[in-house]
Amino acid sequence: MGLLYALAAMACIGSYMVPVRFSTVKGLHFFPLMGVGMVLTVLALGRSLENLWQYPWWFWGSFLSGVLWAVGQCLANLALEEISLTKGSVFFNFNTLLNIIIGLTVFREASGWKAYAFLLFGSALLFSGAWSVGSVAAAPSKERSLKKGLLLSLSAGFFWGIYFVPLKALATWGPAGSITQLDSLSGLILGGILPALLIGLFNRNIRWNARDIGWGVLTAFLWACGMICFLSAIQDIGISRAVPIVNSSAIIYALWSLFVFKELPISHWPKVLGSTLIVVMGAVLISFSGK
C-alpha cells in the first residue's frame, strides 16, 4: 500500500503547479489565491484539526512543517517565473537527496554499504540529469533568468527537503497519540495558510477574480490530495523511500512543459525527456537506499 500511496502522490504533486501557468496572477501573487483553497480544505478537515489540537506537540510540529513548506512554495512560484516547468521541477528534485541524507543519518532508516552505494549512484544520476536539463536553452519569451531561476529552485528544494522533519521526528521520538494522517495534514495546511494570508494582506497588487481564484483552489486541492497520499506513504515505507518515488513527478512536469506549454524548443525534446528520465531513475535508485 505504501508504494500505491507514493504513486498516487506522484500523480497529484506532478500536476499541482500546472494551474499557475493558466492563471493571469503569477509568482508570489498566486500564493494567496492558493491560500483560499487551503482555507476551504482546512475547514473541511475541521474535526481533524480539533483532534490535533488535543496534542500540542503534534499541533505545533505539523504547523511548523506547513510554514517550512510554504516558504519553499513561495520560492518555487518565483522560480517558475524565471524558468520552465521542466527545469524547475528537476532542480526542486534536489530535496530528494536532502531527504535521503536525513532519513539515513538522523532517523536510521537504513544502514550498510549497499544503502550508501544506491545513494551515491542515484545521486550521480540525479545531478547529471539535472545538469543536462539545465543546459537546454529556452526561447527568451519562455525563460527569463536561468541563473536566478536555478537558485530559487534549489532554495525551494532545500525547504522542501526539511519540511517533513518535524512530523517525522514526532512519529519517531514524540509522545504517542491517536493522530491520523488527516490530523497531521490539517496542521500542515494551517501552517501553510499563515504565509499565504500575510502575503495577501500586505500585497495590494493582487488581482482577486473568480477565474484566478479557481486556479488557486484547484492547485490547493491537488496539493492536499497529494499530501494525504504522501504522508501515508511515509508512514508505510519511510521518508527515504517515499520521497524519491513522489519526486519522480519531474517526468509529469516535463510532459506538461514540453507538449502543452511548449516552453522548450522542439529540437531539444529528446534531450529534455531523456535527461528527465535519468533524474527519475536516480530518484528511484536512491529510494532503494532505504530499508
N, C-alpha and C positions, 0 to 999 in steps of 0.2 A: 504493500500500500504506500510505503514511503516513496518509492520510485514513481508511482502513479501521481501522487500529490506533487512531486517535483516537476513532472512533465506538464501537469495542468498549470502549475505556477509559471513555468516557462512560457506557455502559450499566452497567458494573460499579461505577464510582465513584458513579453516580447511585442506587445501591441499597445500598452497603456500610454506611451508617449507619442503615439501617432496622431491623436486628435489635435494636438497643439499645432500640427502642420496645416490643419484645416481652419484654425481659428485666426481671426484678424488681430487678436491680442497675443503678444509674444513675450518671451523672456520672463523676467520676474513678474511682469504684469499678469501673466497667465496663472501664476500660482494661487492668488486669492480666488480665482474662478474655480480652480480645483478644490480650494478650501470649502466652497459652497457644497460640493458633492461630499466632502469629508464630513461636514456638519450633518448632512442628511444621513450619512452612513452611521455616524456615532449615535444619532438619535434612534435609528433602527436597532442599535445594539445597546439601548438604554439599560436593559436588565443585566447584560454582561458587565457594563461599566459599574452598575450598582454593586454587583458581586465583587468586582475587582477592588472597589473602594474599601471593602472589609479587610483587605490585606495591604497595608500601607507600603511595604517593601515592594510588592509586585506592582502596585499602582504607580509609584514614582519611578520604578525601574522601567516599566513599559512606556511611561511618559517621556523619560529621558531618551529611550530608543527612538520615539517618534520625533523628538526635536532634532536628534542627530540625522535621522533620515531626511527631515525637511531641509536641513542645511545642504545635504547632498542633492536634493531635488532642485533647490534654487540654483545651485551651481550647474546642474545638468541642463536646466532650462536656458541658462545663459550660454552654455556651451553649444547648444543646438541652434543658437542664433549665429554662431560663427562657422560651424562645420556641419557636414551631412549627418543624417541619422546613422549611417553605416559607421563612419569614423567615430562618432560619439559613443555608440554602443560598444564598439570594440575596445575603446580606451576606458569606458566605465568598467569593463571586464577585469581591470586590474584589482578590483575589490575581491575577485576570486582568490588571488594569491594572498592577499592580506587575511582573508577569512580562513584560508587553509593554514597559514602560519599560526594564527591564533588558536584554531581548533586543535592543531597538533601539539603546540608548545604549552598553551595555557590550560586547555581542557583535556589534554592527553587522549584525544580520540583515536590515536594510533601511535605505534612506535616501531622501530626496526628499520633496517636498511632498505627494505622493499618500499616502505611508505615514502621515504625520502627520495628514493630513485624515481618513483612515479611523480613526486612533487617536482623534482629537478627537470625531468624530461618534459613533463606537461608545461612547466613554466617556460621552458625554452621555446616550445611551440607557440605558447600564448604570446610571448614577446615578438617572435619572428613574424607571426601572422599580423599582429598589430602594427609592427613597423612597416610591413608591406602595404597594408591598407592606408596607413598614414601618408605614404609616399605618393599616392594617386592624386593627381591634381584635378580639382573640380572647376567647373566654369565659374568665373567671377561673380555671376549673378546668383549662384547657388552656395558659394562659400566666401566668407569674408577674410578672417584672420585665422590661418591654420595654427600658428603658434599659440595664440590666445585660446582658441577652441580646445586644443590638446591639454593645455594647462588647466583649464576649467574642468575638462572631462576627468583628468587624473585626480583633481581635487575632489570632484564628486565621488569618484571611485573610492577615495580614502574614507570619506564619511560613510559611504555605503558599505565599506569594509569593516566598520566598527560599530554600526548602529545596533546590530544584533547582540553585541557582547553583554549589555546589562541583562537582557532576558535569558541568555544562555547561562550567565553566571548565577542568576536566581534559580534556574532549573537545576543547576549542578550543586550549588552550595547553599541556596537560600532556604528560608523556612517553608515547610510543607504547607500546602493549601489546596483546596478544591478549585484550582484555576484551570479553565479551559482555554483552547486556542482563541475562541471568540473573545474571552475576557482580556487576554493579552493584546489582541488586535484593537479592542476598544480603547485601551490606554495608549497604545501606539498611535492610533489615529488622533486621539485628543492632543497628544504631544505635537503632532504634525499640524494640527489646526492653529495652534498658537502663532507660529511664524507667519502662516498664511493670513491670519486676521490682522497681524501687526503690519504686514506689507500693504494689505488692503486699506487699513486705517490711515496710514501715513503717505500713501501714494494716491494722489487725487487725479492722476493722469489715466487711470484705468477706465476703460470704456465698459460699462456694465450693460450688456444687451443680451436678450434671450438666447440668440444663436450661440454666442461665445460661452455663456454660462452653461448651455447644454453640452458643449465640448468639454468644459471643465468638469461637469458632473460625470460624463462618460469616462473621462480619464481617471477620476477618483474611484468609480465603480470597478473598472478593470483592475486598478491597483489593489483595491480592497479584496477582490476575489483572488488575485494572485497571492496576496499576503496570507490569506486564510490557508491556502494550499501550501505556501512556503513554510509557515510556522508548523504545520502538521508534518511536513517533510523533515524539517529539522528535528522535531521530536522523535520521528521514527528512524531516521538514518544518520543524524548528526549534521552539524554545521559544515564540516569539511567535505561531505559528500553532496549534501543538498545544494549548497551554493553554486558549485561548478555546473551542475546539471541545469539549474534555473538560469544561470548566466549564459548558457548556450543559446538563449534567446537572441543573441547577436545575429544569428543567421536569419531570424524572422525580421529583425530590423533591416538587415541588408536587402531582403526581398522587397520590403516596403520602399526603401530608399532608391533602389535601382529601377524597379518595374512600375511603381506608382508615381513617385515624386521625381524620377529621372534626375537625381542630384549629381550623378557622376557620368562621364562620357561613355557611350555605348562601347567604344573600343576597349575600355578598361573593365567591363563587366566580368569577363572570365577571371582576371586577376583579383578583382574585389571578392567575388564569390569564393574563389579558391583560397584566398588568404583568410576570409572569414571562417571558412570550414576548418582551416588549420587552427584558428583560435578556439573553435568549438571542440576540436579533437584534443587540444591542450587542456581545456577545462574538464573534459571527460577523463583524461588520463590523471589529472590532479585529483579527481573525485575518488580514484582507486587508492589514493594515499590514505584515505580514511579507513576506519575499520569496517 
